[in-house]
Amino acid sequence: MKHKIENINKLAKSCCFGILMVASIYSCVPSRTFREANTTVPEQYSNQSIDSANIASIKWRDYFSDPYLIALIDTALVNNQELNIMLQRIDMANNEVKARTGEYLPSVNIYAGAEVEKVGEFTRNGAVEKNLNIRENEEFPEPLTDFSAGLSASWELDVWKKLLNSKKAAVYEMLATVEGKNFMVTSLVSEIADAYYELLALDNQLEMIEQNLDIQNDALRMVRLQKEAAKATELAVRRFEAEVYKNQSNKYKIQQQIVETENTLNFLVGKYPKHIERDSDKFVDMVITPVDAGIPSQLLQNRPDIKKAEFELAAAKLDTKAAKANFYPSIGIKAGVGLQAFNTKYLTSTPESLIYSAVGDLVGPLINRNAIKAEYKNATSRQLQAVFDYEKTILNAYMEVSNQLSNIDNLKKNYELKLQQVNALTESIDLSVRLFQSARADYMDVLLTQREALDSKIEIIETKKDQLIANVAIYKALGGGWN
């Protein structure tokens, strides 16, 4: 009895020593702290009143009124290859969540096996088999067979929440992928609208050049008549001809731009080149709707790229916790139950053929932990990167909105002045022609007036296009277009 008590004491001391040794080893696990991301934004945009009304809450189908543009966007949301690639990434992210959930849960397997073995007669196992009978007058079969079937289970106890944090990180990464898809939708809607307005602008520029060519051809005929009447020179005729050739050349240049813009739209909607249906006649008269920008703090809820960066930061934090858990020992449980016999006719004879086992183990890094330390440092660095990326995305979003609000205001003033310029130059064309016919103006006055009038008309079309594209850009910058 005294010896038993001494053995128990020795065992207790050994356990205490082991526990203290493990505690001393894992008490020096490295730990790094980081500041939280700064999500503070100004209360309002520059020169804007504080109003929560925000166009980002408007669905893109209601924001755009052109039925041809809406049809293009609808087609793109189904056929665009980049968007479909992103949808596959979402499926892959969902599968990753399922995989990490499976790691967190116990693993149960069913097995069945058959084995044959021939041992040497002059070996230890051979001598035992030769002299041992399992039943009366029945020897081990030669060669020895072995049949088994049963269930096995293993489970890593997630004491340090390593697997749980990995699963949660996968969920956040999946949500970040979804927001990435939403941001791609926003960008796709914006790209299609930009290209569509570019196409309408080119149509109107082409029409302006054709109208101006008619005016210039009339002027050319007039100058030729003036030359025949000795009221103009060959120089004037040649200058007017050169101007006509110049605009005819520009006409083909714009036609090529129209083809390329149509092809760009066809690419975005996932189709081969074909004519894009559109209504260009109402382009100049399109109404520029006022913009409700809301308040800057709404960007954090409306912008998909900001929410994507936020989810990536959350995932990086959890990955850091999972990497830290690698320093601690893992606790595993393995168990199995089944049937085993050297002959199939004995396989169902229980309890003789019944086998079962249960094992628990504790395994942890002891000597070389440099790889674990390196991975932990990398995880913490990735977390810090995610903080900076989140802050950068918020700052960039605010800058984009601020720039577009200023752009919209300046384009409005620009358009009003361009309109006055066009009206003045349009009136001056007839005036210059009448003065030239009465020999009170030089042919260069007519030529320059027509050139300036055409340039101003093309510029006002460009300005109208810029206004429409700016309205698309502010819609995207505020976080609209994906819902």
Residue pairs with C-beta under 8 A, 6 or more apart in sequence:
22 329
22 364
25 366
26 327
26 328
26 329
26 364
29 324
29 327
29 328
30 327
30 373
30 376
31 324
32 377
32 380
34 380
34 383
34 384
34 387
35 387
36 387
37 313
37 387
37 390
37 391
38 391
39 300
39 390
39 391
39 394
41 296
41 297
41 299
41 300
41 394
41 398
42 296
42 398
43 50
43 295
43 296
43 297
44 50
44 295
44 296
45 293
45 295
45 296
45 398
45 401
45 402
45 405
46 402
46 405
46 406
47 405
47 409
48 293
48 405
50 295
51 292
51 294
51 295
52 294
52 295
52 298
53 292
53 294
54 292
54 293
54 294
54 295
54 298
54 302
54 478
55 63
55 291
55 292
55 293
55 294
55 474
55 475
55 478
55 480
56 294
56 298
56 302
56 475
56 478
56 479
56 480
57 302
57 480
58 475
58 480
59 483
60 73
60 189
60 475
60 480
60 481
60 482
60 483
61 70
61 73
63 475
63 480
63 481
64 70
64 73
64 193
66 196
66 279
68 196
68 276
68 277
68 278
68 279
69 192
69 193
69 196
71 277
72 192
72 196
72 265
72 268
72 269
72 276
73 188
73 189
73 192
73 193
75 269
75 270
75 271
76 83
76 188
76 189
76 192
76 268
76 269
76 270
77 83
77 185
77 188
78 270
79 269
79 270
79 271
80 188
80 268
80 269
80 270
81 270
82 184
82 188
83 181
83 184
83 185
83 188
86 177
86 180
86 181
86 184
87 181
89 177
89 180
89 181
90 174
90 177
90 178
90 181
93 170
93 173
93 174
93 177
93 178
94 174
96 170
96 173
96 174
97 167
97 170
97 171
97 174
99 170
100 163
100 166
100 167
100 169
100 170
101 167
103 156
103 163
103 166
103 167
104 158
104 163
104 164
104 166
104 167
105 155
106 153
106 154
106 155
107 153
107 154
107 155
108 151
108 152
108 153
109 151
109 152
109 153
110 150
110 151
110 152
111 148
111 149
111 150
111 151
111 152
111 338
112 148
112 149
113 146
113 147
113 148
113 149
114 145
114 146
114 147
114 148
115 145
115 146
115 147
115 148
116 143
116 144
116 145
116 146
117 143
117 144
117 145
117 146
118 142
118 143
118 144
119 125
119 126
119 129
119 144
120 126
121 127
121 130
129 139
129 140
129 142
129 144
130 139
132 140
133 139
134 140
140 342
141 342
141 343
144 342
145 342
145 343
146 340
146 341
146 342
147 340
147 341
147 342
147 343
147 344
147 347
148 338
148 339
148 340
148 341
148 355
149 338
149 339
149 347
150 336
150 337
150 338
150 339
150 340
150 355
151 336
151 337
151 338
152 334
152 335
152 336
152 338
153 334
153 335
153 336
154 332
154 333
154 334
154 335
155 332
155 333
155 334
156 163
156 330
156 331
156 332
156 333
157 331
157 332
157 333
158 164
159 328
159 331
160 325
160 328
161 321
161 325
162 321
162 322
162 325
162 326
163 322
165 318
165 319
165 321
165 322
165 325
166 318
166 319
166 322
168 318
169 314
169 315
169 316
169 318
169 319
169 322
170 315
172 311
172 312
172 314
172 315
172 318
173 311
173 312
173 315
175 311
176 308
176 309
176 311
176 312
176 315
179 304
179 305
179 307
179 308
179 311
180 304
180 305
180 308
182 304
182 307
182 482
183 303
183 304
183 305
183 308
183 482
185 481
185 482
186 304
186 476
186 479
186 480
186 481
186 482
187 476
188 268
189 476
189 481
189 482
190 472
190 473
190 475
190 476
190 481
191 268
192 265
192 268
192 269
193 468
193 469
193 472
194 469
194 472
195 261
195 264
195 265
195 268
196 265
196 276
196 278
197 465
197 468
197 469
197 472
198 261
198 465
198 469
199 258
199 261
199 262
199 265
199 276
199 278
199 280
200 278
200 280
200 283
200 465
201 283
201 461
201 462
201 464
201 465
202 254
202 257
202 258
202 261
203 258
203 278
203 280
203 283
204 280
204 283
204 284
204 461
205 254
205 458
205 461
206 251
206 254
206 255
206 258
207 280
208 454
208 457
208 458
208 461
209 247
209 250
209 251
209 254
209 454
209 458
210 251
212 247
212 450
212 453
212 454
212 457
213 244
213 247
213 248
213 251
215 429
215 450
216 240
216 243
216 244
216 247
216 450
217 244
219 240
219 433
219 446
219 447
219 450
220 237
220 240
220 241
220 244
222 433
222 436
222 437
223 232
223 236
223 237
223 240
223 443
224 237
226 232
226 236
226 436
226 437
227 233
227 234
227 236
227 237
231 439
232 443
236 443
239 443
239 444
239 447
240 443
240 447
243 447
243 450
243 451
247 454
262 273
262 274
262 275
262 276
263 273
265 276
266 272
266 273
266 274
266 276
283 461
283 464
284 460
284 461
284 464
286 464
286 468
288 412
288 467
288 468
288 471
289 471
291 405
291 408
291 471
291 474
293 401
293 405
293 474
293 478
294 478
296 398
296 401
298 478
298 479
299 306
299 394
299 397
299 398
299 401
299 478
299 479
300 306
300 307
300 310
300 394
301 307
301 479
302 478
302 479
302 480
303 393
303 397
303 478
303 479
304 479
304 482
305 393
305 397
306 390
306 393
306 394
306 397
306 479
308 393
309 386
309 389
309 390
309 393
309 394
310 390
312 386
312 389
312 390
313 383
313 386
313 387
313 389
313 390
315 386
316 379
316 382
316 383
316 385
316 386
317 383
317 386
319 379
319 382
319 383
320 376
320 379
320 380
320 382
320 383
322 379
323 372
323 375
323 376
323 378
323 379
323 380
324 376
324 379
326 365
326 372
326 375
326 376
327 365
327 369
327 372
327 376
328 364
329 362
329 363
329 364
330 362
330 363
330 364
331 360
331 361
331 362
332 360
332 361
332 363
333 358
333 359
333 360
334 357
334 358
334 359
334 360
334 361
335 356
335 357
335 358
335 359
336 355
336 356
336 357
337 354
337 355
337 356
337 357
338 354
338 355
338 356
339 347
339 348
339 350
339 353
339 354
339 355
340 347
340 353
340 355
341 347
341 349
341 352
341 353
346 352
346 353
347 353
365 372
397 477
397 479
400 473
400 477
401 474
401 477
401 478
404 470
404 473
404 474
404 477
405 474
407 470
407 473
408 467
408 470
408 471
408 474
411 463
411 466
411 467
411 470
412 467
414 463
415 460
415 463
415 464
415 467
418 456
418 459
418 460
418 463
419 460
421 456
421 460
422 453
422 456
422 457
422 460
425 449
425 452
425 453
425 456
426 453
426 457
428 449
428 453
429 449
429 450
429 453
432 441
432 445
432 446
432 449
432 450
433 446
435 441
435 445
436 442
436 443
436 445
436 446
475 481
